[in-house]
Amino acid sequence: MKGQGLPINTIVLAILALLVLVILAAIFVPGFRSLLTSIILPAPTEEQTFTRSCNEWCKDLNNRFNRGNIGQIVYTEWCNKFITPYSGGDCPTKDRCYPQPEGDVCDESLQQFAPGSGFPEKVRVSCSFTLTTGETCTPESWVKCCKNGDLESCCPGLAE
């Protein structure tokens, strides 16, 4: 007595039909492509998501300040948002959008990382911005700019 079941040709045709349906859905159904992409691609890491936000916050600085109100920069997301890349107490330094100093030990009061001890900075976005006057500001130290919020710290060369 032969085994009961579907012939192999039927199974192959069913698989091909399903594949064709998935391809058609990807082409014609709105949102299906992004759903398929989200299933296939891994979710972005916290550092990747934060870096994308930092790039947007940098763009938000453009044409927002002038020589008289540059101090307001200390209240921006660029200066205040952070992630904590290392859990536990080994490296309490918060990772901010801008480059931070390196040293032998992590020190949050200095906003310092310790790459030699296995604790490198994970987010480091370069950012220049334009004042409403059209002048470009490229801080030599974003740590000082975000702490002091003065023209000398944020726009070296423009201070009078």
GIRA-V189108 format. One record per residue. N is the residue number from 0. RES is the residue in one letter. D_LAST is the distance of its C-alpha to the last C-alpha in Angstrom with 2 decimals. Layout:
N,RES,D_LAST + N,RES,D_LAST
This chain:
0,M,99.17 + 1,K,95.83 + 2,G,92.61 + 3,Q,91.31 + 4,G,87.76 + 5,L,85.69 + 6,P,86.18 + 7,I,83.32 + 8,N,82.88 + 9,T,82.15 + 10,I,79.50 + 11,V,77.77 + 12,L,77.86 + 13,A,76.41 + 14,I,73.48 + 15,L,72.83 + 16,A,73.03 + 17,L,70.52 + 18,L,68.14 + 19,V,68.47 + 20,L,67.75 + 21,V,64.55 + 22,I,63.37 + 23,L,64.24 + 24,A,62.43 + 25,A,59.30 + 26,I,59.46 + 27,F,60.43 + 28,V,59.46 + 29,P,55.87 + 30,G,54.09 + 31,F,56.76 + 32,R,54.66 + 33,S,51.80 + 34,L,54.46 + 35,L,55.99 + 36,T,52.62 + 37,S,51.82 + 38,I,55.23 + 39,I,54.93 + 40,L,51.29 + 41,P,50.09 + 42,A,47.67 + 43,P,44.02 + 44,T,42.93 + 45,E,40.54 + 46,E,37.89 + 47,Q,38.47 + 48,T,38.27 + 49,F,35.07 + 50,T,33.46 + 51,R,34.39 + 52,S,32.85 + 53,C,29.61 + 54,N,29.40 + 55,E,29.88 + 56,W,27.30 + 57,C,24.73 + 58,K,25.70 + 59,D,25.35 + 60,L,21.57 + 61,N,21.18 + 62,N,20.11 + 63,R,20.19 + 64,F,16.60 + 65,N,13.65 + 66,R,10.09 + 67,G,12.06 + 68,N,14.90 + 69,I,13.80 + 70,G,15.40 + 71,Q,18.68 + 72,I,18.76 + 73,V,20.43 + 74,Y,23.43 + 75,T,24.10 + 76,E,27.18 + 77,W,25.19 + 78,C,23.86 + 79,N,27.07 + 80,K,30.10 + 81,F,31.96 + 82,I,35.40 + 83,T,37.36 + 84,P,38.72 + 85,Y,40.97 + 86,S,43.62 + 87,G,44.92 + 88,G,43.14 + 89,D,42.67 + 90,C,39.05 + 91,P,37.50 + 92,T,34.05 + 93,K,33.09 + 94,D,32.13 + 95,R,29.09 + 96,C,27.91 + 97,Y,25.21 + 98,P,25.91 + 99,Q,26.54 + 100,P,27.13 + 101,E,30.62 + 102,G,32.61 + 103,D,36.20 + 104,V,36.67 + 105,C,35.41 + 106,D,33.20 + 107,E,31.94 + 108,S,29.79 + 109,L,27.79 + 110,Q,28.37 + 111,Q,30.20 + 112,F,33.15 + 113,A,35.83 + 114,P,37.09 + 115,G,39.28 + 116,S,41.13 + 117,G,41.70 + 118,F,38.82 + 119,P,36.34 + 120,E,33.66 + 121,K,35.36 + 122,V,32.57 + 123,R,29.52 + 124,V,27.89 + 125,S,25.06 + 126,C,22.57 + 127,S,19.63 + 128,F,18.77 + 129,T,17.46 + 130,L,15.36 + 131,T,17.21 + 132,T,15.03 + 133,G,16.57 + 134,E,13.66 + 135,T,15.10 + 136,C,14.10 + 137,T,16.13 + 138,P,15.69 + 139,E,16.97 + 140,S,18.55 + 141,W,19.63 + 142,V,21.14 + 143,K,17.82 + 144,C,16.32 + 145,C,19.54 + 146,K,19.73 + 147,N,16.28 + 148,G,15.15 + 149,D,11.44 + 150,L,8.67 + 151,E,8.33 + 152,S,12.14 + 153,C,12.88 + 154,C,10.63 + 155,P,9.84 + 156,G,8.21 + 157,L,6.32 + 158,A,3.77 + 159,E,0.00
